[in-house]
Amino acid sequence: MTCSLAFSRLALLALLAPVCALLLACDDSGTSRTEYSGVQSFCVEPVNGADGPALEVTVQVDTCLSSSCDTVIDSACGFTEVDGVLQLEAMATVESTGGTCTADCQAALATCMIPVEAGQTYVLRGDDGDEVELEAEAEDGACTTEPI
């Protein structure tokens, strides 16, 4: 390919770039990635972790996915202690393909382990203020909504 031909193709691409930016599915793969964050709901289950008692938390990330177009690539959850309350955090990276998508509102889930001390009671809170109080050695778990 001569330099002038290569330059002509680059110039054409530069002219098309603004048009391409206006189109949703302009990339070659027809996919996009989006990161969602926030806690929609969660369930907590006391477990015996590798290093002692722990709380296994399953969080529903605050998003609504299409089962025909969206795939969860990565998800994670964690917490920050605020005034003795474990404030939950969650994120999910979702890959979406173009086309006609079903509106079936699938969940993106993230699971994490929180080490706890035996004999203690813990309060966990989601983004909307829903709370669950649970003893480290409780026999049953608890959810902010119906089990996920």
C-alpha positions as CSV (number, residue, x, y, z in Angstrom):
1,M,0.0,0.0,0.0
2,T,1.5,3.3,-1.0
3,C,1.7,6.2,1.5
4,S,-0.8,8.3,-0.4
5,L,-3.4,5.4,-0.3
6,A,-2.8,4.8,3.4
7,F,-3.2,8.6,4.0
8,S,-6.4,8.7,2.0
9,R,-7.9,5.8,4.1
10,L,-6.9,7.5,7.3
11,A,-8.4,10.8,6.2
12,L,-11.6,9.0,5.3
13,L,-11.7,7.4,8.7
14,A,-11.1,10.8,10.4
15,L,-14.1,12.1,8.4
16,L,-16.3,9.2,9.5
17,A,-15.3,9.3,13.2
18,P,-17.9,11.9,14.2
19,V,-20.7,10.0,12.3
20,C,-19.5,6.8,13.9
21,A,-19.7,8.3,17.4
22,L,-23.4,9.0,16.9
23,L,-24.1,5.4,16.2
24,L,-24.6,3.0,19.1
25,A,-23.0,-0.1,17.6
26,C,-20.2,1.4,15.5
27,D,-17.4,-0.8,16.7
28,D,-16.5,-4.0,14.8
29,S,-17.7,-6.3,17.5
30,G,-21.1,-4.7,18.0
31,T,-20.6,-4.9,21.8
32,S,-20.1,-2.5,24.6
33,R,-19.1,-2.7,28.2
34,T,-20.7,-0.8,31.1
35,E,-19.9,-0.8,34.8
36,Y,-22.8,-0.7,37.1
37,S,-22.6,-0.1,40.9
38,G,-24.9,0.0,43.8
39,V,-26.8,-2.5,46.0
40,Q,-30.4,-3.3,45.0
41,S,-30.9,-6.0,47.6
42,F,-28.8,-8.6,49.5
43,C,-28.8,-11.8,51.5
44,V,-26.4,-12.7,54.4
45,E,-25.5,-16.2,55.5
46,P,-23.2,-17.0,58.5
47,V,-20.5,-19.5,57.5
48,N,-17.4,-21.1,58.9
49,G,-14.7,-19.4,56.8
50,A,-11.1,-20.6,56.3
51,D,-10.0,-18.2,59.1
52,G,-13.0,-18.5,61.4
53,P,-16.5,-17.2,61.3
54,A,-17.6,-15.1,58.3
55,L,-20.7,-13.7,56.7
56,E,-21.2,-14.7,53.1
57,V,-23.0,-11.8,51.4
58,T,-24.8,-12.2,48.0
59,V,-25.6,-8.7,46.6
60,Q,-27.9,-7.9,43.7
61,V,-26.2,-5.1,41.8
62,D,-28.5,-2.2,41.0
63,T,-29.2,-2.9,37.4
64,C,-31.7,-4.7,35.1
65,L,-30.1,-7.0,32.4
66,S,-31.5,-8.6,29.3
67,S,-30.8,-12.4,29.2
68,S,-30.5,-12.2,25.4
69,C,-28.1,-9.3,25.1
70,D,-26.2,-8.9,28.4
71,T,-23.4,-11.0,30.0
72,V,-21.8,-10.3,33.4
73,I,-18.1,-10.2,32.8
74,D,-17.0,-9.4,36.3
75,S,-18.7,-8.6,39.7
76,A,-17.5,-7.9,43.2
77,C,-18.8,-6.7,46.5
78,G,-17.3,-5.3,49.7
79,F,-18.1,-3.1,52.6
80,T,-17.1,0.0,54.5
81,E,-17.6,0.2,58.2
82,V,-19.6,3.4,59.0
83,D,-20.5,4.0,62.7
84,G,-20.5,0.3,63.5
85,V,-22.6,-0.6,60.4
86,L,-21.2,-2.6,57.5
87,Q,-22.2,-0.4,54.5
88,L,-22.3,-2.8,51.5
89,E,-20.8,-1.9,48.1
90,A,-21.2,-3.8,44.8
91,M,-20.2,-3.5,41.1
92,A,-20.7,-5.5,37.9
93,T,-19.1,-5.1,34.5
94,V,-21.6,-6.1,31.8
95,E,-21.0,-6.7,28.1
96,S,-23.9,-5.9,25.9
97,T,-24.5,-7.0,22.3
98,G,-26.7,-5.0,19.9
99,G,-29.8,-6.3,18.3
100,T,-33.3,-7.0,19.7
101,C,-33.1,-7.6,23.4
102,T,-35.6,-9.2,25.7
103,A,-36.9,-7.1,28.6
104,D,-36.7,-9.8,31.2
105,C,-34.7,-7.9,33.8
106,Q,-32.1,-10.4,34.9
107,A,-30.0,-9.8,38.0
108,A,-26.3,-9.2,38.2
109,L,-25.0,-10.9,41.4
110,A,-21.8,-10.4,43.4
111,T,-20.7,-12.6,46.4
112,C,-18.2,-11.7,49.0
113,M,-17.0,-13.0,52.4
114,I,-16.8,-10.7,55.4
115,P,-14.7,-12.0,58.3
116,V,-16.4,-11.5,61.7
117,E,-15.7,-12.2,65.3
118,A,-17.5,-15.0,67.2
119,G,-20.1,-13.8,69.6
120,Q,-20.7,-10.4,67.9
121,T,-23.8,-9.1,66.2
122,Y,-23.5,-7.2,62.9
123,V,-25.7,-4.8,61.0
124,L,-25.3,-4.7,57.3
125,R,-26.9,-1.9,55.2
126,G,-27.6,-1.6,51.5
127,D,-27.8,1.6,49.4
128,D,-31.5,2.2,50.0
129,G,-31.1,2.0,53.8
130,D,-32.4,-1.5,54.1
131,E,-30.7,-3.3,57.0
132,V,-30.1,-6.8,58.2
133,E,-28.9,-7.6,61.8
134,L,-27.3,-10.9,62.2
135,E,-25.2,-12.7,64.9
136,A,-21.9,-14.2,63.7
137,E,-23.1,-17.7,64.7
138,A,-26.8,-17.5,63.7
139,E,-28.3,-20.7,62.3
140,D,-30.2,-18.9,59.5
141,G,-29.4,-16.1,57.2
142,A,-31.4,-13.1,56.3
143,C,-32.3,-11.1,53.2
144,T,-33.5,-7.5,52.6
145,T,-36.1,-8.9,50.1
146,E,-37.1,-12.4,48.9
147,P,-34.0,-14.6,48.7
148,I,-31.9,-13.8,45.6
